[in-house]
């Protein structure tokens, strides 16, 4: 009796490269349109500007809420990826400084899209809280790397950096808050340097 030939399971399919490009383009355009038009932004306009049909947009993001959440998550993921990129190209202390300045830019951009995020179920705070662990991990990793290199004191607490910057961001409605936050980055770093440097 002939042996049955065992069929190997089909390989798991990766998203097609054009589908991935479409998704990334939609997110990029959606961020621009939501920032410009706020909660009144048209999904049809986002699809048109992305160079895709409405069906393609809805295949990736079934609802407006899903698109808004994806835009915010994508920005947080880019921020986390930048921390890793800086770590491979800059000295630890300069990587920390560069990432903190990028974090300020992230918050500045976020303040423009918060009215749109507030339209999502649970509001903007739910989305922000959901990203807290990613931001905290990036801060902690970057500060610990600078401590290990000897560029920051051993008793430096990554949470001090996070709390100080978060405190400044409660003043984003005040003129000049970004310049204050950037100065604070230098103050935090200078105050955490070993005394013999």
Protein Blocks (a to p, Z undefined) as FASTA:
>chain_A
ZZdddddddddddddfklmmmmmmmmmmmmmmmmmnommlcfklmmmmnopafklmmmmm
mbfklmmmmmmmmmmmmmmmmmmmmmmmmcfklmmmmmmmmmmmmmmmmmmmmmmmmmpg
hijmlmmmmmmmmmmmmmmmmmmmmmmnopacfklcfklmmmmmmmmmmmmmpghklmmm
mmmmmmmmmmmgcfkZZ
